[in-house]
Amino acid sequence: MRFLRLVVRVIRVALILLVVLGLGLWGWAEATRPDMGKLPKLQDGDLVFQTIRSHQTTAIMLASHTWLSHVGIVRIGLDGAPKVVEAVGPVREIPLDRWIKQGIGGRLLIKRLPDLTQAQARAVLAAAEHYYGKPYDFFFLLDDERIYCSELAYKAFQQGAGLTVGHMQKVATLNLDNFAVKELLQERWSRYPLCQTPETSTYAACIAVMKQQDIITPDAVARDPRLLTLYDNYPL
């Protein structure tokens, strides 16, 4: 009987601690949500990062060891309000406040390439416009028929201003040994465009091809040492 009472007491204390912790995290998240009126003054070509609500978000975060799963390019509208150019299928631009709301917990990271001129920024955005309406690339290939978020940022800077932000890496260098990535690979491998031959018709053969693919992740863009952090409300 004493043992059962002790177990009940321990469970009760644990539940109270979990509630207190949950309330504390909720309070912190609410207190640190971005205030549009207090954000730094943004410019054309600034880069914004978030953790977007998406089926593949967990896989992206675990693969790249980061909270970041989405990136967009800032465009200042004629009314002075910031918009975000993003590749979510289709490539589009939406107001920054709406963009922030599509993320998880109101987390936001803003970065800037300090030496980017106004002319270069306009060229970057013009290059991004070339992709407006393009569908999302769920296979993360580098062709121009479909495009994913960090690919859009990478190509817009490269094609528009001759600048490289972030770095390409092989898929094999990512953390693929986790449940979320394995589930995503199992779900998509048979439709992977580069695995439509008899030689690549098995899961193992196709994964070997995938691992040699070049990819640019939101984290790889954010970690570019030349980028200056303007705002960051992530916990780490």
Disulfide bonds with the S-S distance in Angstrom:
Cys195-Cys206 2.08
